[in-house]
Each structure stands twice: as structure tokens, then as C-alpha cells.
Amino acid sequence: MNHLSHSVEAMQACIKACCHCHKVCLQTAMNHCLEAGGKHVEAEHFRLTMNCAEICQTSANFQLSGSVFHQQLCGVCAAICEACAIDCEKIGGMAECVQACQECAESCRGMSATQH
């Protein structure tokens, strides 16, 4: 079935986007933000970046394991990635994180929309 193969391709792309976003958010928080200080280590921003890394890893894991809940989790992941991208862009100096979050949010939105 053609729709199924498209879904497999979309899921593989989403897993890749989630894994990349996890890596970039974790590296950004633990290296760039901790070293930059100031607004980068304020609780709300730092917590959001770490939460984003965590939900991206969890979203990838749910998809890899074939969980029936992966579409719901992708919807939550998209929302958190969007919030993280906005916050990182507002603070500045984290273009790679902003891009990774935006790409992951878009991919996860697509996966969550396939739920029926």
C-alpha cells in the first residue's frame, strides 16, 4: 500500500529529526548556555531546552518501538520544539538549535496529523 510506504519514510525522517534535535538541544544547553550564562541559564530557558532534548529522545524511542502512542507524543513534541525554537531565537546566538527545533516540530506535526 503506497500510503504505508510514505508513512514509513515520514517516520524515518521524523526519527532522524528528533534524534538530531535531541543532540543539538542537549549540546546547546550543556555547553553554550552554561558557558554563556545570563539569560541562557535562567531557569525557564534552561529547563525548556532540556525538556525539548528529553521529549525529542522520547519521541524517537516511541516511534522506534512502534508504540501506538507515538502520534500523540509527536504532537506534544512539536509543541515543545516550537516553544524552544521561539525562546532560543529570542535570546539569540543559538541558530543551530532554532533550526533543529523548527525542523523537528515540522516533522512531528506531520506525524501527529497522520493519526486516525
C-alpha positions as CSV (number, residue, x, y, z in Angstrom):
1,M,0.0,0.0,0.0
2,N,1.5,3.3,-1.1
3,H,0.3,5.3,1.9
4,L,2.1,2.8,4.2
5,S,5.4,3.3,2.5
6,H,5.0,7.0,2.7
7,S,4.3,6.7,6.4
8,V,7.4,4.6,6.9
9,E,9.5,7.2,5.1
10,A,7.9,10.0,7.1
11,M,8.5,8.1,10.3
12,Q,12.2,7.5,9.5
13,A,12.6,11.3,8.7
14,C,10.8,12.2,11.9
15,I,13.0,9.8,14.0
16,K,16.1,11.4,12.4
17,A,14.8,14.9,13.1
18,C,14.0,14.0,16.7
19,C,17.5,12.5,17.3
20,H,19.2,15.5,15.7
21,C,17.1,17.9,17.8
22,H,17.9,15.9,21.0
23,K,21.6,16.1,20.3
24,V,21.6,19.8,19.4
25,C,19.4,20.9,22.4
26,L,21.5,18.9,24.8
27,Q,24.8,20.2,23.5
28,T,23.5,23.7,23.4
29,A,22.2,23.6,26.9
30,M,25.2,21.9,28.5
31,N,27.9,23.7,26.6
32,H,26.8,27.0,25.0
33,C,24.2,28.0,27.6
34,L,26.2,27.1,30.7
35,E,29.2,28.9,29.4
36,A,27.4,32.0,28.1
37,G,25.5,32.5,31.4
38,G,23.0,35.3,31.9
39,K,19.7,34.7,30.1
40,H,21.0,31.4,28.8
41,V,20.9,29.8,32.2
42,E,17.8,31.4,33.6
43,A,15.5,28.6,34.8
44,E,12.7,28.9,32.3
45,H,15.0,28.9,29.2
46,F,17.4,26.2,30.5
47,R,14.5,23.9,31.6
48,L,12.7,24.3,28.3
49,T,15.9,23.4,26.3
50,M,16.5,20.3,28.5
51,N,12.8,19.4,28.2
52,C,13.0,19.7,24.5
53,A,16.0,17.4,24.3
54,E,14.2,14.9,26.5
55,I,10.9,14.9,24.6
56,C,12.8,14.5,21.3
57,Q,14.6,11.5,22.5
58,T,11.4,10.0,23.9
59,S,9.5,10.7,20.7
60,A,12.2,8.9,18.7
61,N,12.1,6.0,21.1
62,F,8.3,5.7,20.8
63,Q,8.5,5.7,17.1
64,L,11.4,3.2,17.0
65,S,9.5,0.8,19.3
66,G,6.3,1.0,17.3
67,S,4.3,2.4,20.2
68,V,0.6,3.1,19.4
69,F,1.0,6.4,21.3
70,H,3.7,7.8,19.0
71,Q,1.4,10.1,17.1
72,Q,0.1,11.7,20.4
73,L,3.7,12.1,21.6
74,C,4.7,13.6,18.3
75,G,2.1,16.3,18.8
76,V,3.4,17.2,22.3
77,C,7.0,17.1,20.9
78,A,6.1,19.5,18.1
79,A,4.6,22.0,20.7
80,I,7.7,21.9,22.9
81,C,10.1,22.2,19.9
82,E,8.2,25.2,18.7
83,A,8.4,26.8,22.1
84,C,12.1,26.1,22.4
85,A,12.8,27.5,18.9
86,I,11.0,30.7,19.8
87,D,12.8,31.1,23.1
88,C,16.2,30.3,21.6
89,E,15.6,32.8,18.8
90,K,14.5,35.5,21.3
91,I,17.7,35.1,23.4
92,G,19.9,34.8,20.3
93,G,23.1,33.1,19.5
94,M,21.6,29.7,19.1
95,A,20.8,29.5,15.4
96,E,21.6,25.7,15.1
97,C,19.2,25.0,18.0
98,V,16.5,27.1,16.5
99,Q,16.8,25.3,13.1
100,A,16.9,21.9,14.7
101,C,13.8,22.6,16.8
102,Q,11.9,24.1,13.8
103,E,12.7,21.1,11.6
104,C,11.7,18.6,14.4
105,A,8.5,20.5,15.1
106,E,7.5,20.4,11.4
107,S,8.3,16.7,11.1
108,C,6.5,15.8,14.4
109,R,3.4,17.9,13.3
110,G,3.3,15.8,10.2
111,M,3.4,12.6,12.1
112,S,0.8,13.6,14.6
113,A,-1.5,14.6,11.8
114,T,-1.5,11.1,10.4
115,Q,-3.3,9.7,13.4
116,H,-6.7,8.2,12.7
